[in-house]
Amino acid sequence: MLDLRKGIAALALSVAVLAGPAAMAQGTLRIGMTAADIPLTTGQPDQGGEGLRFIGYTVYDALINWDLTQGDGPSGLVPGLATAWEADEADRTRWTFTLREGVTFHDGSPFNAENVVWNLDKLLDESAEQYDPRQSAQGKSRVPAIASYRAVDDLTVEIITHEPDATLPYQLAWVMMSSKANWEALGKDWEQVAAKPSGTGPWMMESFVPRERAELVPFADYWDETRIPKLDRLVLIPLPESNARSAALMSGQVDWIEAPAPDTIPAMQGNGFAITQNALPHNWTWHLSRVEGSPWNDIRVRKAANLAIDREAMGALLGGLMIPAKGFVPPGSQWFGEPDFDVTYDLEAAQALMTEAGFGPDNRLKVKALISPSGSGQMLPLPMNEYIQQSLAQAWIDVEFMVVEWNQMINLWRAGAADPSVEGSQSINFTYFIQDPFTGFIRHLDCDLVAPNGTNWGHYCDEDMQGLFEEIKTTFDPAEQDAVLRRTHEKFVDDALFLMVTHDVAPRAMSPKVQGFVQPQNWYLNFSSITMAE
Amino acid sequence: MLSYFLRRLILVLPVAFGVSVVCFALVQIAPGDPLTAIMPVDATAEQQAAMRAAYGLDKPVPVQYLIWVGNLLQGEMGRSIASGRPVAAEVFGAVGNSLLLAAAAAVIAFPIGIFLGFLAGYFRDTALDRAVTALSITGVSVPNYWLGIVLVIIFSVNLGWLPSMGAGPGGSQDWQWDWAHMRHLVLPAVTLAVVPIGIVARTVRALAGDILSMDFVTALYAKGLSRGDVLRHVARNAAATALSVMGLQLGYLLGGSILIETVFNWPGSGFLLSNAIFQRDLPLLQGTILVLAMFFVGMNLIVDVAQAAIDPRVKRN
C-alpha cells in the first residue's frame, strides 16, 4: 500500500514537472511606465534606459547580456546570444564571437551568424536593404569601436575594431538582435515589424496599441530555462504623469509603477504598497567647466564645494530615495576603488580650502550654473539645486542659476562649456547613465571627445587621465580592466572633477501581489522570476 | 442660404492659410531640438547632422514650410519624428478619442447648463438665481485639472468605483459601448463638463433674463399664451446665441483638454499635443495644431450656418 502511495506521488510529481512552464504561469503584471509611448519595438528601442528595460531586454537579447538575476552586488556582463568571445592576442582589433547553438526567434527561424551580420548592417550600413534610420539613430552611437564584421561560419562571427578596444563587449550589450526572417515575411517593412516584432528574448509581444499599451506573453522556447517567464502576461502602459501613475496603482489599474513621486510614497506604504529600490549606475552631479577662466580649474575650490554639501540632510527632499555620493560611481560599484579624498560634509575644511584659494566672507566667489526645472533622470532638480545653492553659500560660493527647459538643456550640453549659448555658465547639472566604462568614465573627460564634437562638456583634458582611458581600452582581461577602472575612478574623486551629489536608487512602487522580483543594480530588469499572488 | 454658406466657406480659406503659417512658425520659434526625441543624447555631431538631413531639418525654414504645405495639399501630413508613424493616423486616432470625450462632456454640460441658465433667468434676482450664479462662477473658476485629481482620489483611490485612467480595459482601439468601457469615460467627462456648464448657464441666464423683460413677452401673455408656450418663444429667441456659445465650447472641449487628458491618461489630441511639445516632434505638433484649428474653423462655420437657419436676421447681417 505504501509503495502504491509512493508510486502515485511520484506520478503526480512527474506530471507536475512535465507540465512545466504552463503549470507555473501565474497571473498578469501591469506596469505603469514613465514613458509617453511604447518604446520602439523593432529591435533597437528608443526612450533610453526605460526602452531597453521594457522592450529591449524582454523581447530581445544581445550577444552579451547584463546579469539581471541578483541585486546584492554590481551587475556585470554575462553570455547572451554569444557563449564566448575573445580578442586575438596577435591582433587586438580582431574579435571572435562564438554563438549559442539551437536558439530560435519568436517566429521560429534560427539565430545564426548571418543574423548577427544582418543586424549590424541594419544599424551601420546605410546601403543595406534592411538599414533602418530609426534603429540606427539609437544603436550606431553605442558601437563606435566597430570597423567591420563578417560571418566566419554558421556559429562564429568576427568583428574588427578601428583600434584595440577592450570595451567592445560593453558596447555590444546595447545591440539587440531582431529576426531577419520576420522582417522578410512582413514585406521588409519595419512599420509592419513594429506591430509584430520577433526577437529571441524571454517575452513575445502579442499586441501593441501605440501610446496606450503593449502586451507581452512568455516565449516557452527561450534558450535560458531559468529565465522563462512565470507570469501569463506582462502589460506595459505609458503613464508619463506621476500623479496619474500613483492613482492608477492605488486604484488597482496597474500593479507596478516606475518612479513614484517622493511625496506620494508615505501614502502608498500606508496602504500596503511596497517600495523597492537599489543602487543604480546613475549619478546626479554638476559637470564642471574647465575652460580657461573657470573658477572650477582650482582643485581647492572643487574640493571645497564637494565638502560643503550635507548630502544626508538632502535625502529628506527625496523621501530618502537616494544614495549620498561618495564618488562618481555609487559606493558599492565594482569600480569604486579606494580614493583618498573623502566626499563628505565638512564645512570647516571647505572654508579652509576656500581661504587657501583666496576667498572669504568678504571676497565671495561667484559662479553661474546651468540647471533645468525637470528632465529625464534629473530627480527633483529645482529643490535639489536650491539646496546646493544654500550649501555652497556657506562656503562663500554664490551661485547664479541659468534655468532652461530640458530639451534646450540637452542642446546646451551637446554644445559644451565654451559655446556662447551657455552664456558663461561654469557648470551643468546633467545626470548620467554610468553603467559601462565608456558611459561611466571615458565620454565625460576624453580629450578627443571635447564638445561640440563629443560629450566632454567641460573641455577637460589631462594627460594622466588620457593614459588611464587608453589603458582601459587595451586591457583585455576583465578583472585587470576592472582594476584600471578603479584607478580611473580614484582619480575622478581625488581630483574632485565633478560636484558629486547623489545617486538614484530607481524607486518603484508595487502591489503586495507582486512576488519574486529582484531589483538588480542595473538599468534593466528581469521580469521572468515574478509571480502574482491571488 | 446657399450663397451665405458659400460666402462663409470662401472666408475659411484665408483663415486656414493663416492657421498653417502661425502653427508652423510657433513650433519653429520654440527652443529645443526634435532630434532629442529620436537620438541618444550623446550621439555624435556627425550622426546628428545625418539625421537632421534625413528629416529635412537642415533646410531653411521657409523651404521646410513650403514642403510641408505642398505635402498637405496632397493629403500627406508626414511622419512623426518621435514614433515614425504617419501623423495623419496619430492625429485622427487621437481626435476621435477626444471627440468621444468632448461629446460625453457636452452631453453632460449643455443640458445642465441650459436648465440652470433658464432657471436663473426666469427667477432672476432671487435666491435661486444667486445660487446658480455662484455655482456657474465656481464651475468656470475651478482649475479643472485640480478637480480631476480630487475626483480620482475620491472615486478611484478611496471608493474604487471608477477607473482613474485610460480609454477602456484594452485601450481605445477596443472601444465598446458597454459599462466596462464607458466607466472610463465618466470621471474625465464630468471634469471636462464643469467649465462649459458654468459658461452655458451664465449665457443662457443672461439671454433668458433679457428676453423675458422684452415687450413681446408681455404681449404673448396678454394674448393668453400659457407659461410653457411663452417659454418656447423665449427659448427660440435665445437659441441662436446659445448655439454659437455651445459650438465654441465644443471646440474648446476638443482642443482645450490637455490637462484633463494628461491627468486621466486619456489618449486624445490634448495628450498627443502635450507629448509632441515635450518631444519637439515638429511634424506631429504642426499636424495636431492644424487639425484642431481647422476643427475650430469648421465648428464656427457650422454654427454660423445653423444660426442663420434659426434666425434669419443673422443672414441679413
Interface residues (C-beta under 8 A of the other chain):
Chain A: A36 D37 L40 D46 G48 P133 R134 A137 Q138 K140 S141 R142 P144 W190 E191 A194 V209 P210 R211 E212 R213 I237 P238 L239 P240 E241 N243 A244 A247 A248 M250 S251 G252 Q253 V404 E405 N407 Q408 I410 N411 W413 R414 T439 R443 P452 N453 G454 T455
Chain B: P31 G32 D33 T36 A37 I38 M39 P40 V41 D42 A43 T44 A45 Q47 Q48 M51 A54 A82 S83 G84 R85 E90 I149 V152 I153 S156 V157 G160 P163 S164 M165 G166 A167 G170 G171 S172 Q173 T262 V263 F264 N265 P267 F271 L272 N275 F278 Q279 R280
